[in-house]
């Protein structure tokens, strides 16, 4: 950046001196300036195109990057509608920490192409310490194989858990309600897309 003031007198440079200073800066600048001569332009544009191709993203990379950025922005700027809806739907049965983890994970796993049971387990793995992966798979299977839109199994699972605070639930109830919340969150994210 050009300093438009003379350091000794702190007065603005004259137009002539300013033009000379900018010309000197453009000569000393390592970045190649735009070619004004048409015969030089093709080489300039070829370099620019090559640089752009090196930075190009596939549609899938761009989509995943955008989803990741959206998730980070949602986390920074407060509750997402998913988080608020999840908190409202599962009320006190889930702690705020569990809701935040399930919300973040559900937004990330939806488009991974992994089986729904694995997506459910990914959403709750960090909230259910001490659970074996195989046990979680057995518990997630009925929720994963329920048809989309069929809420009977999901509602039955939710209704099977007492309506009390998260800390007062048994580990089995915590696992059931967490997996049900994960299924609900994944369905919510899928419907929003």
MDTraj code that builds the backbone (N, CA, C; nanometers):
import mdtraj as md
import numpy as np

residues = "UNK UNK UNK UNK UNK UNK UNK UNK UNK UNK UNK UNK UNK UNK UNK UNK UNK UNK UNK UNK UNK UNK UNK UNK UNK UNK UNK UNK UNK UNK UNK UNK UNK UNK UNK UNK UNK UNK UNK UNK UNK UNK UNK UNK UNK UNK UNK UNK UNK UNK UNK UNK UNK UNK UNK UNK UNK UNK UNK UNK UNK UNK UNK UNK UNK UNK UNK UNK UNK UNK UNK UNK UNK UNK UNK UNK UNK UNK UNK UNK UNK UNK UNK UNK UNK UNK UNK UNK UNK UNK UNK UNK UNK UNK UNK UNK UNK UNK UNK UNK UNK UNK UNK UNK UNK UNK UNK UNK UNK UNK UNK UNK UNK UNK UNK UNK UNK UNK UNK UNK UNK UNK UNK UNK UNK UNK UNK UNK UNK UNK UNK UNK UNK UNK UNK UNK UNK UNK UNK UNK UNK UNK UNK UNK UNK UNK UNK UNK UNK UNK UNK UNK UNK UNK UNK UNK UNK UNK UNK UNK UNK UNK UNK UNK UNK UNK UNK UNK UNK UNK UNK UNK UNK UNK UNK UNK UNK UNK UNK UNK UNK UNK UNK UNK UNK UNK UNK UNK UNK UNK UNK UNK UNK".split()
xyz = np.array([
    [0.0842, -0.1167, 0.0000],
    [0.0000, 0.0000, 0.0000],
    [0.0887, 0.1229, 0.0000],
    [0.0493, 0.2194, -0.0769],
    [0.1293, 0.3411, -0.0920],
    [0.0943, 0.4379, 0.0192],
    [0.1958, 0.4935, 0.0809],
    [0.1757, 0.5984, 0.1792],
    [0.1728, 0.7299, 0.1027],
    [0.0597, 0.7953, 0.1039],
    [0.0424, 0.9165, 0.0250],
    [0.0929, 1.0423, 0.0936],
    [0.1651, 1.0283, 0.1999],
    [0.2172, 1.1465, 0.2703],
    [0.3684, 1.1395, 0.2723],
    [0.4279, 1.2517, 0.2573],
    [0.5730, 1.2622, 0.2662],
    [0.6101, 1.2476, 0.4128],
    [0.7005, 1.1591, 0.4448],
    [0.7306, 1.1299, 0.5848],
    [0.7952, 1.2466, 0.6576],
    [0.8696, 1.3323, 0.5855],
    [0.9383, 1.4413, 0.6547],
    [0.8460, 1.5586, 0.6853],
    [0.7587, 1.5957, 0.5940],
    [0.6769, 1.7141, 0.6183],
    [0.5322, 1.6814, 0.6514],
    [0.4907, 1.5555, 0.6345],
    [0.3543, 1.5126, 0.6602],
    [0.2511, 1.5888, 0.5772],
    [0.2896, 1.6389, 0.4627],
    [0.1976, 1.7045, 0.3705],
    [0.1681, 1.6082, 0.2572],
    [0.0516, 1.6204, 0.1951],
    [0.0194, 1.5314, 0.0849],
    [0.1188, 1.5502, -0.0303],
    [0.1470, 1.4383, -0.0991],
    [0.2350, 1.4439, -0.2148],
    [0.1635, 1.5167, -0.3284],
    [0.2425, 1.5836, -0.4106],
    [0.1828, 1.6465, -0.5279],
    [0.1352, 1.5362, -0.6214],
    [0.0488, 1.5681, -0.7112],
    [-0.0041, 1.4706, -0.8060],
    [0.1079, 1.4074, -0.8862],
    [0.2051, 1.4875, -0.9254],
    [0.3188, 1.4377, -1.0030],
    [0.4006, 1.3390, -0.9205],
    [0.4314, 1.3753, -0.7949],
    [0.5091, 1.2859, -0.7084],
    [0.4309, 1.1586, -0.6739],
    [0.3024, 1.1714, -0.6544],
    [0.2184, 1.0562, -0.6254],
    [0.2194, 0.9591, -0.7443],
    [0.2053, 1.0114, -0.8654],
    [0.2087, 0.9266, -0.9854],
    [0.3440, 0.8571, -0.9978],
    [0.4544, 0.9294, -0.9711],
    [0.5873, 0.8688, -0.9793],
    [0.6028, 0.7584, -0.8743],
    [0.5527, 0.7834, -0.7545],
    [0.5635, 0.6842, -0.6478],
    [0.4822, 0.5587, -0.6834],
    [0.3621, 0.5756, -0.7357],
    [0.2802, 0.4607, -0.7743],
    [0.3436, 0.3840, -0.8899],
    [0.4067, 0.4558, -0.9841],
    [0.4731, 0.3893, -1.0958],
    [0.5914, 0.3081, -1.0448],
    [0.6690, 0.3642, -0.9537],
    [0.7820, 0.2929, -0.8961],
    [0.7344, 0.1690, -0.8211],
    [0.6251, 0.1834, -0.7470],
    [0.5717, 0.0698, -0.6739],
    [0.5264, -0.0398, -0.7701],
    [0.4623, -0.0037, -0.8814],
    [0.4167, -0.1052, -0.9767],
    [0.5343, -0.1757, -1.0433],
    [0.6467, -0.1078, -1.0616],
    [0.7651, -0.1695, -1.1203],
    [0.8289, -0.2666, -1.0213],
    [0.8309, -0.2270, -0.8949],
    [0.8945, -0.3097, -0.7926],
    [0.8032, -0.4206, -0.7401],
    [0.6744, -0.4122, -0.7671],
    [0.5786, -0.5117, -0.7200],
    [0.6039, -0.6440, -0.7912],
    [0.6191, -0.7557, -0.7145],
    [0.6499, -0.8844, -0.7773],
    [0.5330, -0.9416, -0.8585],
    [0.4110, -0.8983, -0.8298],
    [0.2962, -0.9494, -0.9046],
    [0.2933, -0.8849, -1.0426],
    [0.2752, -0.9686, -1.1436],
    [0.2745, -0.9214, -1.2806],
    [0.1495, -0.8362, -1.3041],
    [0.1642, -0.7155, -1.3566],
    [0.0470, -0.6306, -1.3804],
    [-0.0335, -0.6813, -1.5002],
    [-0.1535, -0.6343, -1.5115],
    [-0.2392, -0.6688, -1.6240],
    [-0.1729, -0.6223, -1.7540],
    [-0.1660, -0.7080, -1.8555],
    [-0.1008, -0.6693, -1.9810],
    [-0.1926, -0.5829, -2.0672],
    [-0.1494, -0.4666, -2.0972],
    [-0.2298, -0.3776, -2.1795],
    [-0.2115, -0.4059, -2.3284],
    [-0.1014, -0.4662, -2.3635],
    [-0.0785, -0.4998, -2.5043],
    [-0.1515, -0.6305, -2.5358],
    [-0.2351, -0.6331, -2.6425],
    [-0.3136, -0.7532, -2.6746],
    [-0.2294, -0.8779, -2.6985],
    [-0.1094, -0.8643, -2.7520],
    [-0.0264, -0.9829, -2.7779],
    [0.0212, -1.0491, -2.6489],
    [0.0257, -0.9758, -2.5393],
    [0.0677, -1.0311, -2.4105],
    [-0.0501, -1.0867, -2.3297],
    [-0.1705, -1.0525, -2.3691],
    [-0.2884, -1.0876, -2.2900],
    [-0.3147, -1.2378, -2.2860],
    [-0.2919, -1.3095, -2.3962],
    [-0.3248, -1.4528, -2.3971],
    [-0.2416, -1.5294, -2.2942],
    [-0.1146, -1.4957, -2.2820],
    [-0.0287, -1.5616, -2.1832],
    [-0.0757, -1.5282, -2.0413],
    [-0.1116, -1.4034, -2.0195],
    [-0.1603, -1.3590, -1.8891],
    [-0.2867, -1.4369, -1.8506],
    [-0.3821, -1.4460, -1.9450],
    [-0.5071, -1.5151, -1.9160],
    [-0.4864, -1.6658, -1.9011],
    [-0.3916, -1.7236, -1.9726],
    [-0.3608, -1.8656, -1.9581],
    [-0.3100, -1.8938, -1.8164],
    [-0.2220, -1.8062, -1.7658],
    [-0.1718, -1.8225, -1.6290],
    [-0.2857, -1.8082, -1.5271],
    [-0.3725, -1.7107, -1.5511],
    [-0.4842, -1.6885, -1.4595],
    [-0.5787, -1.8087, -1.4601],
    [-0.6040, -1.8663, -1.5772],
    [-0.6906, -1.9839, -1.5881],
    [-0.6282, -2.1038, -1.5180],
    [-0.4979, -2.1238, -1.5361],
    [-0.4288, -2.2338, -1.4684],
    [-0.4368, -2.2183, -1.3171],
    [-0.4174, -2.0968, -1.2694],
    [-0.4261, -2.0716, -1.1243],
    [-0.5669, -2.1013, -1.0743],
    [-0.6674, -2.0639, -1.1524],
    [-0.8058, -2.0895, -1.1141],
    [-0.8340, -2.2392, -1.1118],
    [-0.7820, -2.3122, -1.2099],
    [-0.8051, -2.4567, -1.2152],
    [-0.7437, -2.5279, -1.0960],
    [-0.6316, -2.4785, -1.0460],
    [-0.5690, -2.5375, -0.9284],
    [-0.6564, -2.5193, -0.8045],
    [-0.7324, -2.4110, -0.8013],
    [-0.8174, -2.3823, -0.6863],
    [-0.9589, -2.4356, -0.7021],
    [-0.9936, -2.4874, -0.8189],
    [-1.1301, -2.5309, -0.8463],
    [-1.1702, -2.6452, -0.7537],
    [-1.2959, -2.6414, -0.7111],
    [-1.3522, -2.7449, -0.6252],
    [-1.4586, -2.8213, -0.7029],
    [-1.4722, -2.9482, -0.6732],
    [-1.5820, -3.0242, -0.7321],
    [-1.7114, -2.9777, -0.6653],
    [-1.8236, -3.0116, -0.7270],
    [-1.9522, -2.9739, -0.6685],
    [-1.9695, -3.0360, -0.5310],
    [-1.9226, -3.1610, -0.5165],
    [-1.9336, -3.2296, -0.3875],
    [-1.8474, -3.1612, -0.2807],
    [-1.7244, -3.1220, -0.3165],
    [-1.6367, -3.0528, -0.2213],
    [-1.6973, -2.9187, -0.1805],
    [-1.7530, -2.8486, -0.2774],
    [-1.8154, -2.7195, -0.2472],
    [-1.9357, -2.7377, -0.1557],
    [-2.0162, -2.8412, -0.1818],
    [-2.1345, -2.8669, -0.0996],
    [-2.0950, -2.9025, 0.0437],
    [-1.9959, -2.9916, 0.0575],
    [-1.9496, -3.0306, 0.1913],
    [-1.8876, -2.9122, 0.2646],
    [-1.8116, -2.8303, 0.1918],
    [-1.7524, -2.7117, 0.2529],
    [-1.8581, -2.6143, 0.3007],
    [-1.9607, -2.5969, 0.2191],
    [-2.0690, -2.5054, 0.2564],
    [-2.1442, -2.5583, 0.3785],
    [-2.1696, -2.6899, 0.3834],
    [-2.2379, -2.7475, 0.4978],
    [-2.1552, -2.7321, 0.6248],
    [-2.0264, -2.7529, 0.6125],
    [-1.9383, -2.7376, 0.7276],
    [-1.9380, -2.5930, 0.7766],
    [-1.9278, -2.4991, 0.6825],
    [-1.9305, -2.3576, 0.7189],
    [-2.0632, -2.3212, 0.7832],
    [-2.1733, -2.3703, 0.7275],
    [-2.3054, -2.3407, 0.7835],
    [-2.3176, -2.3916, 0.9263],
    [-2.2676, -2.5113, 0.9495],
    [-2.2720, -2.5687, 1.0836],
    [-2.1908, -2.4847, 1.1812],
    [-2.0720, -2.4422, 1.1381],
    [-1.9873, -2.3598, 1.2240],
    [-2.0532, -2.2247, 1.2524],
    [-2.1141, -2.1640, 1.1507],
    [-2.1811, -2.0357, 1.1708],
    [-2.3011, -2.0507, 1.2637],
    [-2.3764, -2.1598, 1.2461],
    [-2.4894, -2.1840, 1.3358],
    [-2.4424, -2.1983, 1.4799],
    [-2.3306, -2.2681, 1.4975],
    [-2.2768, -2.2859, 1.6334],
    [-2.2317, -2.1530, 1.6919],
    [-2.1741, -2.0662, 1.6089],
    [-2.1261, -1.9374, 1.6572],
    [-2.2388, -1.8394, 1.6861],
    [-2.3437, -1.8435, 1.6059],
    [-2.4477, -1.7421, 1.6170],
    [-2.5729, -1.7902, 1.6869],
    [-2.5550, -1.8829, 1.7789],
    [-2.6677, -1.9206, 1.8622],
    [-2.7404, -2.0437, 1.8131],
    [-2.8555, -2.0645, 1.8707],
    [-2.9333, -2.1831, 1.8425],
    [-2.9781, -2.1878, 1.6979],
    [-2.9689, -2.3035, 1.6407],
    [-3.0250, -2.3240, 1.5076],
    [-3.1700, -2.3626, 1.5264],
    [-3.2440, -2.3582, 1.4210],
    [-3.3827, -2.3995, 1.4328],
    [-3.3895, -2.5473, 1.4696],
    [-3.2936, -2.6275, 1.4221],
    [-3.2888, -2.7681, 1.4610],
    [-3.2672, -2.7811, 1.6111],
    [-3.1724, -2.7062, 1.6624],
    [-3.1425, -2.7146, 1.8058],
    [-3.2626, -2.6713, 1.8893],
    [-3.3272, -2.5639, 1.8478],
    [-3.4443, -2.5157, 1.9209],
    [-3.5588, -2.6166, 1.9110],
    [-3.5793, -2.6736, 1.7936],
    [-3.6852, -2.7728, 1.7751],
    [-3.6579, -2.8987, 1.8548],
    [-3.5330, -2.9412, 1.8558],
    [-3.4948, -3.0604, 1.9313],
    [-3.5158, -3.0369, 2.0810],
    [-3.4772, -2.9200, 2.1276],
    [-3.4965, -2.8863, 2.2693],
    [-3.6451, -2.8841, 2.3049],
    [-3.7258, -2.8303, 2.2147],
    [-3.8691, -2.8237, 2.2403],
    [-3.9319, -2.9630, 2.2380],
    [-3.8934, -3.0448, 2.1415],
    [-3.9532, -3.1784, 2.1253],
    [-3.9164, -3.2720, 2.2400],
    [-3.7916, -3.2659, 2.2846],
    [-3.7462, -3.3609, 2.3851],
    [-3.7349, -3.2981, 2.5236],
    [-3.7725, -3.1719, 2.5339],
    [-3.7801, -3.0988, 2.6601],
    [-3.6681, -3.1330, 2.7559],
    [-3.7029, -3.1759, 2.8736],
    [-3.6006, -3.1965, 2.9759],
    [-3.5357, -3.3335, 2.9696],
    [-3.5828, -3.4215, 2.8840],
    [-3.5235, -3.5558, 2.8748],
    [-3.3803, -3.5519, 2.8224],
    [-3.3451, -3.4456, 2.7511],
    [-3.2086, -3.4304, 2.7005],
    [-3.1464, -3.3062, 2.7621],
    [-3.0209, -3.3155, 2.8008],
    [-2.9512, -3.1970, 2.8517],
    [-2.9132, -3.1067, 2.7342],
    [-2.8818, -2.9840, 2.7637],
    [-2.8407, -2.8902, 2.6572],
    [-2.7149, -2.9376, 2.5859],
    [-2.6226, -2.9974, 2.6603],
    [-2.5000, -3.0501, 2.5993],
    [-2.5316, -3.1609, 2.5001],
    [-2.6215, -3.2511, 2.5384],
    [-2.6596, -3.3620, 2.4508],
    [-2.7287, -3.3074, 2.3263],
    [-2.8160, -3.2102, 2.3433],
    [-2.8862, -3.1488, 2.2293],
    [-2.7857, -3.0854, 2.1341],
    [-2.6886, -3.0144, 2.1876],
    [-2.5879, -2.9490, 2.1027],
    [-2.5062, -3.0514, 2.0241],
    [-2.4686, -3.1599, 2.0897],
    [-2.3884, -3.2637, 2.0230],
    [-2.4701, -3.3307, 1.9132],
    [-2.5936, -3.3689, 1.9439],
    [-2.6777, -3.4350, 1.8443],
    [-2.7045, -3.3412, 1.7269],
    [-2.7293, -3.2150, 1.7542],
    [-2.7545, -3.1172, 1.6479],
    [-2.6349, -3.1059, 1.5554],
    [-2.5181, -3.0899, 1.6129],
    [-2.3969, -3.0744, 1.5310],
    [-2.3689, -3.2003, 1.4496],
    [-2.3815, -3.3158, 1.5116],
    [-2.3527, -3.4411, 1.4424],
    [-2.4557, -3.4709, 1.3341],
    [-2.5829, -3.4459, 1.3611],
    [-2.6881, -3.4742, 1.2624],
    [-2.6659, -3.3925, 1.1358],
    [-2.6266, -3.2684, 1.1519],
    [-2.6016, -3.1830, 1.0357],
    [-2.4837, -3.2329, 0.9531],
    [-2.3887, -3.2986, 1.0174],
    [-2.2693, -3.3464, 0.9475],
    [-2.2873, -3.4833, 0.8835],
    [-2.3648, -3.5723, 0.9448],
    [-2.3713, -3.7101, 0.8952],
    [-2.4764, -3.7333, 0.7882],
    [-2.5685, -3.6407, 0.7707],
    [-2.6806, -3.6629, 0.6803],
    [-2.6370, -3.6994, 0.5391],
    [-2.5405, -3.6319, 0.4843],
    [-2.5008, -3.6557, 0.3453],
    [-2.3754, -3.7408, 0.3304],
    [-2.3442, -3.8194, 0.4302],
    [-2.2231, -3.9009, 0.4216],
    [-2.2432, -4.0273, 0.3405],
    [-2.3678, -4.0674, 0.3193],
    [-2.3949, -4.1896, 0.2460],
    [-2.3828, -4.3142, 0.3324],
    [-2.3524, -4.2969, 0.4578],
    [-2.3416, -4.4110, 0.5491],
    [-2.4821, -4.4610, 0.5832],
    [-2.4949, -4.5879, 0.6220],
    [-2.6260, -4.6396, 0.6625],
    [-2.6831, -4.5580, 0.7786],
    [-2.8162, -4.5528, 0.7831],
    [-2.8828, -4.4707, 0.8843],
    [-2.8458, -4.5134, 1.0263],
    [-2.8310, -4.6414, 1.0509],
    [-2.7934, -4.6877, 1.1854],
    [-2.6580, -4.6304, 1.2263],
    [-2.5625, -4.6280, 1.1343],
    [-2.4309, -4.5697, 1.1634],
    [-2.4428, -4.4192, 1.1871],
    [-2.5297, -4.3525, 1.1128],
    [-2.5507, -4.2086, 1.1335],
    [-2.6065, -4.1827, 1.2730],
    [-2.7027, -4.2647, 1.3141],
    [-2.7609, -4.2488, 1.4475],
    [-2.6552, -4.2667, 1.5561],
    [-2.5749, -4.3702, 1.5414],
    [-2.4707, -4.3968, 1.6409],
    [-2.3678, -4.2845, 1.6431],
    [-2.3332, -4.2309, 1.5269],
    [-2.2391, -4.1180, 1.5212],
    [-2.2932, -3.9969, 1.5959],
    [-2.4236, -3.9780, 1.5907],
    [-2.4847, -3.8634, 1.6592],
    [-2.4792, -3.8745, 1.8107],
    [-2.4811, -3.9968, 1.8627],
    [-2.4910, -4.0146, 2.0079],
    [-2.3656, -4.0703, 2.0735],
    [-2.2690, -4.1118, 1.9937],
    [-2.1489, -4.1778, 2.0469],
    [-2.0829, -4.0956, 2.1584],
    [-2.0711, -3.9638, 2.1395],
    [-2.0029, -3.8797, 2.2384],
    [-2.0868, -3.8558, 2.3643],
    [-2.2168, -3.8806, 2.3558],
    [-2.3022, -3.8575, 2.4729],
    [-2.3210, -3.9827, 2.5566],
    [-2.2947, -4.0983, 2.4966],
    [-2.3176, -4.2255, 2.5653],
    [-2.1858, -4.2975, 2.5894],
    [-2.1093, -4.2469, 2.6810],
    [-1.9812, -4.3097, 2.7121],
    [-2.0064, -4.4406, 2.7849],
    [-1.9222, -4.5370, 2.7601],
    [-1.9352, -4.6652, 2.8268],
    [-2.0231, -4.7640, 2.7525],
    [-2.0819, -4.7235, 2.6426],
    [-2.1654, -4.8149, 2.5649],
    [-2.0818, -4.8807, 2.4574],
    [-2.1023, -5.0099, 2.4398],
    [-2.0364, -5.0852, 2.3340],
    [-2.1054, -5.0540, 2.2009],
    [-2.0281, -5.0454, 2.0957],
    [-2.0803, -5.0140, 1.9618],
    [-2.1872, -5.1156, 1.9194],
    [-2.1670, -5.2410, 1.9513],
    [-2.2618, -5.3456, 1.9130],
    [-2.3958, -5.3254, 1.9823],
    [-2.3924, -5.2881, 2.1094],
    [-2.5163, -5.2623, 2.1825],
    [-2.5923, -5.1444, 2.1222],
    [-2.5184, -5.0413, 2.0846],
    [-2.5828, -4.9257, 2.0217],
    [-2.6423, -4.9635, 1.8859],
    [-2.5764, -5.0506, 1.8129],
    [-2.6290, -5.0954, 1.6834],
    [-2.7611, -5.1694, 1.7011],
    [-2.7683, -5.2532, 1.8032],
    [-2.8915, -5.3272, 1.8300],
    [-3.0047, -5.2301, 1.8640],
    [-2.9739, -5.1294, 1.9441],
    [-3.0765, -5.0321, 1.9833],
    [-3.1147, -4.9396, 1.8677],
    [-3.0205, -4.9106, 1.7794],
    [-3.0474, -4.8183, 1.6675],
    [-3.1210, -4.8859, 1.5529],
    [-3.1078, -5.0170, 1.5411],
    [-3.1635, -5.0892, 1.4263],
    [-3.3132, -5.0622, 1.4043],
    [-3.4001, -5.0737, 1.5065],
    [-3.5434, -5.0491, 1.4803],
    [-3.5705, -4.9055, 1.4322],
    [-3.4979, -4.8111, 1.4874],
    [-3.5162, -4.6715, 1.4445],
    [-3.4646, -4.6491, 1.3031],
    [-3.3585, -4.7172, 1.2675],
    [-3.2985, -4.7001, 1.1354],
    [-3.3817, -4.7672, 1.0273],
    [-3.4457, -4.8781, 1.0594],
    [-3.5212, -4.9512, 0.9582],
    [-3.6653, -4.9066, 0.9468],
    [-3.7091, -4.8183, 1.0353],
    [-3.8438, -4.7638, 1.0223],
    [-3.8498, -4.6801, 0.8959],
    [-3.9582, -4.6916, 0.8245],
    [-3.9732, -4.6162, 0.6991],
    [-3.9730, -4.4672, 0.7301],
    [-3.9167, -4.3899, 0.6373],
    [-3.9202, -4.2441, 0.6530],
    [-4.0662, -4.1996, 0.6561],
    [-4.0973, -4.1126, 0.7478],
    [-4.2331, -4.0642, 0.7605],
    [-4.3162, -4.1492, 0.8558],
    [-4.2746, -4.2736, 0.8800],
    [-4.3458, -4.3603, 0.9725],
    [-4.2957, -4.3275, 1.1126],
    [-4.3810, -4.2652, 1.1901],
    [-4.3369, -4.2157, 1.3202],
    [-4.3755, -4.3069, 1.4361],
    [-4.4409, -4.4185, 1.4079],
    [-4.4890, -4.5050, 1.5162],
    [-4.3754, -4.5584, 1.6021],
    [-4.2705, -4.6098, 1.5377],
    [-4.1581, -4.6658, 1.6138],
    [-4.0854, -4.5553, 1.6894],
    [-4.0663, -4.4415, 1.6246],
    [-4.0006, -4.3282, 1.6895],
    [-4.0819, -4.2821, 1.8104],
    [-4.2134, -4.2684, 1.7928],
    [-4.2991, -4.2241, 1.9036],
    [-4.3027, -4.3272, 2.0159],
    [-4.3046, -4.4537, 1.9792],
    [-4.3044, -4.5604, 2.0816],
    [-4.1751, -4.5567, 2.1623],
    [-4.0642, -4.5309, 2.0938],
    [-3.9353, -4.5221, 2.1637],
    [-3.9348, -4.4030, 2.2584],
    [-3.9822, -4.2895, 2.2096],
    [-3.9864, -4.1689, 2.2941],
    [-4.0778, -4.1910, 2.4143],
    [-4.1954, -4.2515, 2.3898],
    [-4.2910, -4.2748, 2.4982],
    [-4.2417, -4.3773, 2.5997],
    [-4.1463, -4.4621, 2.5602],
    [-4.0950, -4.5644, 2.6519],
    [-3.9975, -4.5070, 2.7551],
    [-3.9605, -4.3816, 2.7372],
    [-3.8653, -4.3175, 2.8287],
    [-3.9420, -4.2213, 2.9198],
    [-3.9157, -4.2334, 3.0478],
    [-3.9820, -4.1448, 3.1444],
    [-3.9552, -3.9979, 3.1123],
    [-4.0503, -3.9141, 3.1410],
    [-4.0378, -3.7704, 3.1149],
    [-3.9792, -3.7021, 3.2382],
    [-3.8488, -3.7282, 3.2594],
    [-3.7776, -3.6676, 3.3727],
    [-3.6441, -3.6139, 3.3219],
    [-3.5743, -3.5437, 3.4077],
    [-3.4457, -3.4840, 3.3713],
    [-3.3463, -3.5901, 3.3244],
    [-3.2590, -3.5490, 3.2318],
    [-3.1571, -3.6369, 3.1736],
    [-3.0761, -3.7102, 3.2798],
    [-3.0301, -3.6386, 3.3810],
    [-2.9442, -3.6991, 3.4837],
    [-3.0154, -3.8057, 3.5660],
    [-3.1488, -3.8009, 3.5708],
    [-3.2259, -3.8984, 3.6480],
    [-3.2678, -4.0200, 3.5659],
    [-3.2418, -4.0183, 3.4369],
    [-3.2753, -4.1316, 3.3511],
    [-3.1717, -4.2418, 3.3693],
    [-3.2154, -4.3658, 3.3523],
    [-3.1207, -4.4783, 3.3565],
    [-3.0344, -4.4735, 3.2301],
    [-2.9188, -4.5381, 3.2323],
    [-2.8352, -4.5404, 3.1121],
    [-2.9101, -4.5958, 2.9897],
    [-2.9961, -4.6951, 3.0092],
    [-3.0748, -4.7514, 2.8986],
    [-3.1716, -4.6467, 2.8433],
    [-3.2361, -4.5733, 2.9330],
    [-3.3284, -4.4678, 2.8889],
    [-3.2528, -4.3560, 2.8178],
    [-3.1357, -4.3212, 2.8695],
    [-3.0549, -4.2188, 2.8034],
    [-3.0174, -4.2621, 2.6617],
    [-2.9819, -4.3882, 2.6458],
    [-2.9465, -4.4384, 2.5135],
    [-3.0680, -4.4368, 2.4213],
    [-3.1826, -4.4819, 2.4695],
    [-3.3042, -4.4851, 2.3874],
    [-3.3458, -4.3455, 2.3438],
    [-3.3491, -4.2525, 2.4381],
    [-3.3966, -4.1175, 2.4033],
    [-3.2949, -4.0455, 2.3153],
    [-3.1667, -4.0726, 2.3364],
    [-3.0634, -4.0108, 2.2515],
    [-3.0746, -4.0594, 2.1074],
    [-3.0920, -4.1898, 2.0899],
    [-3.1062, -4.2443, 1.9544],
    [-3.2345, -4.1949, 1.8877],
    [-3.3421, -4.1848, 1.9653],
    [-3.4675, -4.1317, 1.9094],
    [-3.4492, -3.9856, 1.8683],
    [-3.3802, -3.9092, 1.9515],
    [-3.3550, -3.7685, 1.9185],
    [-3.2661, -3.7572, 1.7953],
    [-3.1686, -3.8467, 1.7840],
    [-3.0813, -3.8456, 1.6665],
    [-3.1615, -3.8750, 1.5406],
    [-3.2523, -3.9726, 1.5463],
    [-3.3363, -4.0043, 1.4299],
    [-3.4240, -3.8852, 1.3954],
    [-3.4813, -3.8242, 1.4966],
    [-3.5671, -3.7084, 1.4751],
    [-3.4867, -3.5949, 1.4113],
    [-3.3650, -3.5714, 1.4605],
    [-3.2794, -3.4641, 1.4080],
    [-3.2366, -3.4920, 1.2637],
    [-3.2024, -3.6168, 1.2338],
    [-3.1623, -3.6515, 1.0966],
    [-3.2793, -3.6324, 1.0014],
    [-3.3990, -3.6742, 1.0426],
    [-3.5173, -3.6519, 0.9590],
    [-3.5423, -3.5030, 0.9381],
    [-3.5241, -3.4246, 1.0439],
    [-3.5436, -3.2794, 1.0353],
    [-3.4468, -3.2163, 0.9352],
    [-3.3194, -3.2518, 0.9462],
    [-3.2186, -3.1968, 0.8555],
    [-3.2477, -3.2394, 0.7118],
    [-3.2859, -3.3637, 0.6928],
    [-3.3155, -3.4150, 0.5592],
    [-3.4329, -3.3402, 0.4973],
    [-3.5356, -3.3142, 0.5760],
    [-3.6528, -3.2423, 0.5262],
    [-3.6220, -3.0974, 0.4917],
    [-3.5255, -3.0367, 0.5608],
    [-3.4911, -2.8969, 0.5371],
    [-3.4143, -2.8784, 0.4084],
    [-3.3559, -2.9838, 0.3533],
    [-3.2741, -2.9720, 0.2330],
    [-3.3562, -2.9803, 0.1091],
])
top = md.Topology()
chain = top.add_chain()
for i, resn in enumerate(residues, 1):
    res = top.add_residue(resn, chain, resSeq=i)
    for name in ("N", "CA", "C"):
        top.add_atom(name, md.element.get_by_symbol(name[0]), res)
traj = md.Trajectory(xyz[None], top)
